[in-house]
Amino acid sequence: MPIVVRPARRPDAPAMCQLLNAIIREGGTTAHREAFSEEKMIALYIEAPLGIACTVATEGEDVLGFQSLEWCDPNWTGDHALPADWTVIATYVAQAAHGQGIGRMLFSETIKAARAAGVKTIDATIRHENTGGLAYYSRMGFVDYHQYDEACAKRFDLT
């Protein structure tokens, strides 16, 4: 069955939760610490208020991975605030689907959406122990721009 990359929809939420919750349970590769409900998945990824794109890679009914891109929150007052004209990317791929090029397929679609939205800079902040994530974003062309205690901030400039 071919892998299909398309925009995420509400009916994808259960499978997306299953994928992300497995990553959270495994630990060490995401900043998320609490399991996602379908409502939370829809609110934070599928229909994010500042969202530009949320894309899934599917094979039949299975979600193999998903990637989101959203504008930075201009009202964020917490640690590591970014310029309001930057965007933030998040990528999740099922363990069983690693090495199949899912991340590259997702990023190809995300870049199209980013260009259409006029994005200039994408931030990917990855935990240091997430060596696979760090390598993935480097392969996609992201470059390090800041080191935090627990994470490395990488950027991708579209200009």
Buried (B, 14 or more C-beta within 10 A) or exposed (E): EEBEBEEBEEEBBEBBBBBBBBBBEEEEBBEBEEEBEBEBBBBBBBBBEEBBBBBBBBBEEBBBBBBBBBBBBEEEEEEEEBEEEBBBBBBBBBEEBBEBEBBEBBBBBBBEBBEEEEBEBBBBBBBBEBEBBBEBBBEBEBEEEEEEEEBBBBBBEEE
